[in-house]
Structures are given as structure tokens and as C-alpha cells.
Amino acid sequence: MKSLGLALGGGGLKGLAHIGVLQVLEENQVAISAISGSSAGSIVAALYASGLSPWRMQELAMQLKVKDYIDYNYLAFIKFFAAILLPGVKASLDGLIKGDKLEKLLYEWTRGKTLAESRVPLSIIACDINSGREIIFTNQNIEAMGLRLIIREALLSEAVRASTSIPAAFVPLQFRGMQMVDGGVKEMVPVEIQKIMGADVIVSVNLGRESYTEKVTGIVEIVSRSLNILAYETSATAEALFADLLIHPQVKDVHLDDIEQAEKIIRAGRRAAKARIEEIKRRLQD
């Protein structure tokens, strides 16, 4: 059998579809030799690498409430507007959501494990917004190329917190003198890193859309949609070059607080994976 590299893309809460993809692979006894993730994909990749089964992931997702993972940055918001109104007061608003709750939740779910303790080869993508460099959190002995920095010593929860810091929505993660933001800024679906890690067959799980029907309102949604359009176009090129097979769960746009749709999103991932599972098996056996 050839080795399977699974690249999980970003997409906010739509990332729950990755759980359904993993479930179908396990049900068909298809082993994952390496896993990579950007943004929402980094959450599922890290949980899998820490040893959680996709069925346990679904249980955890079904128990979630919005207050468990979203902590609005109210104090910074007030200070920012005070600085606008009051001369001499200086303050910046770096994000509407602090991200502390999400990082703490991931620390608990991964049981405080580090990259080195991952059970499979793992790479998580982030971006240092100060330098523009792509950051690769990994447990693999790979060399940095071009504007890339390899980080091997970090908690899984830190890597995920960095990779999920959607610009304008989340406050960037301050990490070793860098400001980490969403991995989707550099690579929405991290397929190229799978080639570097040596996967024989690379399967890309892309949560993006080629066109949109829903209108967006508000600064966060407008910025997020703009980044997605740009990032998914870039990812399409990378997938054409490096991915052997594409899984595209059909999930309508959801907001970060639409956690009640978790089961429906996971089912969408299952349907998409089932439609490609036989082809995956054939690719691995060729």
C-alpha cells in the first residue's frame, strides 16, 4: 500500500466536516500516514495527531457551546473607541475575539501534548504577519525553504491557536517575538507540505467555494470573505500541482457561533468522503 497524506483546509466552523472525512477513512480501514492542516483544518489535524478518534471528536463538538470557544475582546474594543474620542489616549484593536478560550480548550482536548508527542507526521500552517513568512509547526525533520520558518518545539494547542487566528476576527498569537495569524493567509489547503513530508498519495479536503450566494455584512465577514476568495484561488493552483484527489464537502456558509449545526456539517464531510473512498483505495493500491 502507498502512504496517504491528508491535507485539511480552512473554513471556519465548516472545518467540522473534516471529522466526517476521518470517520469514513477509519471505517474503511484506510490508514493516514501524514496529516496537515490550516486554520480550522489545524484543529482536527491536531486532535487526530494527539490520539483522539474522529468519533470522540464528534462527541466533543456536539457538547460545545459558543461560550466555550469564543471570548469577545470587549475591553480592547472599549479602549479603542475611547482612543478615537479622547485626545492623547492610544489603543489598538487587534481582533474582536481574544482566542484564549479556544487555546485552553485545545490544550485540554490534546491533553497538553507537544508537536513531538504526535502519533503521526504532522504539519500545521500559520503566518507571521510582521514578516509575511509562512510558519510550519511540525514534528518532521524538514528544512525551511524560501520565506518559511520551521518550528518543532511547541504545544499542539499553540500551533492551532496560531493557525486559527483569522485576521480582524481573532487577536494574533504573540509567539517568540512573532505575530501569528491564520494559516489560510499563506496556504488555505496545505497540500505542498505533504509532498515535502513524503506522502505517496495526497488527498486534499477543500471547504471553499468557487462562487458565493450569501451576502456578507460587517467588517469581520467582509475581511474573511475577501481573504477566502484570494486564498482559495491560490489553493486551487497548489492542489492542481500536488494533490492526487480532492474531497469537497458541500457545506453552506456558517458563522463561528452556529455550533448547533455541528452534526449536519459532520454528515456533509461523511457524504463527500464516501463518494471518493473507493477511488482513494484504488490510488493507494496502484
N, C-alpha and C positions, 0 to 999 in steps of 0.2 A: 504494500500500500504506500502511496505517496503521502507526504505530510501536508496537512491542511493549515493554512494561515487564515484567520478570521479577522477582518477589519470592520470595526463597528463605528459608524458615523455619528455626527452630532444631529441634534434636532429637538432640543428641549425635552419636554415630557414625552414626546414621541419615542424617546430612547427606550421606553419600556417595551417596545416591540422587539428589542434585542433579546429580551428574556424568552419570548416565544420562539425565536430562532434557535436559541441554545437548547430549549426543551426538545424541539424536533430533532436536532442533531444527536442528543443523548438517547432519545427513543429509538433512533436508528443505528445506535452504537457507532457513530462517526466521531472519532477522536479529534480533538483540537490540539494541534501541535504548537501553535503560537497564536496569541491574541493581541490585538492593538485597538486603541480607542481614542477618539477625540470628543471633547465636550460630554454630552450625555452618554456617548459610547464608552467613555472612560470609566463611568460609574459601573456599568455592567461588566466591563473587562476586568476592573479591579476586584469586584466581588467574586467573579469566577476564579481569578488568579489566587484569591485568598482562600479558596476551598468551598465556597458556597455553591450549592446546586441551584440550577435555574428554578426548581420548584420552591426552594426556600426563598429565593429572591421574590417570587410571585407572592408568597405569604407575607413577606415584609412590606412589599408595595401595597398590598391590599389593606394593611393595617395603618398605613401612613395618613396623617392629617397635614393640612397645609402648614400649620404652626410648627410642625416637626422639622421642616426643612427650609422655611422662608422666614428670615428675620429682617424686617424692613429697617432701613437706616434713618429712622426718624430724627435723631439728634443732629446728624450731619445735614439733613435736609433743612432743619430749622436754622442751623448756623449759616448755611449757605444763603438763605434768603435774608437773614439778618445782615449779612455782609453786603448784600445788594442795597439794603435800605439805610444802613448806618455807615457813615464815612469812617475810615480808619479800621474797620473790622475786616479781617481777612479769613476766608474759609473756602474750602473746595468741596464739591460734591463728586466723589469718585464712583459712586454707584448707588442705586436705590435699595439694594439688598446687601447686607453685610457679608453673608456667606459663612458665618461662624457655626450656625446650626447645621448646615449641610456638612461641613467638615467634621464636626463632632459626631454626627450620625454615621458618616462613613468610617470614622475611627472605630466606632462600636461594632458596626457590621463586619469590618475586616479584622476585628479583634486586635487592633493596633499593629498589624503586620507591616513589615517594610517591603520594599521592592525585592530585596534579596530573598525574602521568605515566600515569594510567589511560587505556586506549584507548576506553572508553565511559563515559557518565554513570554514576556510581556513588554509592551511599549505604550506609553501614554503621551500624547502630544499636547503641548502648551506653547505659549508665545510670550517672550519678554517684550512688553510694549515699549520699553525705553530704547532698546537696541534694534528691535524688529527681528531678533533671532528666533528661530524655531527651537523649542526646548523638547528634548526627548527623555522622559523618565523611563528607565528600562533596567531590567536585570540581566541584560545581554552584554557581552564584551564586543561592542561595535564601536567603530571610530567615527568621530564627528566629521562631517563633510560640508564645506561651504558655510553659510550662516546658520549653523546648527550647534547646539550645546548638548552634550550627553550628561545626564545626571543619574547616578546609580545608587546614591545613598539618600533615601527619603522614605517617609511613610507613604503607604498607598493612599491614605486619606489626604496627604499633602499634594500628591500628584493629581488626584481627582479634583481637589479644590482649585488647583491652578488651571486645569484643563476646562473646568466648567464656568470660569469667570467671564460670562457674557459681557462684553463692553457695554457700559451705561446701565446695565441691569445689576451686575454684581461688582462689588468693590474688588479691585485686583488683589491677588495674593502677594504680599511682600515676602520674598524668599531669597535669602543670600544676596541682598542688595539689588535684586531684580523685581520688576512688577509683572507678575504673571497674569495673562488673560487667556481667554478661551482658545483651545487648540484649533477650533474651526477657522480662526483667522488665518492660519497657515495651511491647514490640511483638514478639510471637513470629514473626509473618509480616509483614514491613514493606511493606504494600500502600499505605498512605496516602501515604508519601513518593513513590511512583510517580506518584500524581495530581499532587503538587506539582512533580515533575520534568517533567510534561507528557506522559506516555505516553498514547497513544490507547486501546490495549488492554492491560489489566493481567492477567497470569497469575500466580496465587498457587500456590506449591508448599508444601503444608502437610504436615509429617511427623508431626503429632499424632494422637491418638486420642480418640474420643468416649467410649470405655469401655476398661477395662483388665482383663486376665485374670491377669497375673502378679503375685504378691505382691512387696512390697518389704521389704528388711531393711537396717538400718544407717542412720546419720544422713544420709549423702550421698544415698542413694536415696530416703529419705523426704522430705527437703527438695526434691530435684529433682522428684519426682512431684507434690508439693504445688504447686510453682511452675508446673509444666506444666499442671495442671488449671486453675489460675486464668488463666494466660496464654493457653491455647488457647481458653477461653471468651471472653476479650476479643478475640482474633484473629478468632473467628467473626463477631463484630459488625462488625469492620473489613472483613473480606472481603465481608460482605453489602453494605456501603456502597460499597466501592471496587473490588473485584475483578470482572473480567468473566468469568473462567473459573478453575476450581480443579483442580489436579492433586494427587492424594493417593496417593503411593506406599504400598503395603501392606507395611510392614516391622515385624516383631515387635520388641519392646523388646530393645536390645542394650546391653551395658556399654561403657564407654570403652576397655576393653582387649580387646574382641572384634574386633580388626582382621583376623583370619583370615576374617571374614565379608564382607570388603570387596566381593568380586566379586558375591556374592549380593545385597548391598544396592544396588549399582550397577544390576544387572539389574532389580531392582524399580522403580527410577526409570525405566528404559527402557520397561518394560511400561506404567507409568502414563502416560508421555508419549505413547507410541504410541496409546493409547486415546483421546487428546484431540487428536492432531496435526491431523486433518482439520478439526475444529471451530476450532482456532486459526487455520488457514489461511483458513477462511471469515470469521472475525471480522476478520482483517487486510485482507481484500479487500472487505468490505462498504463 
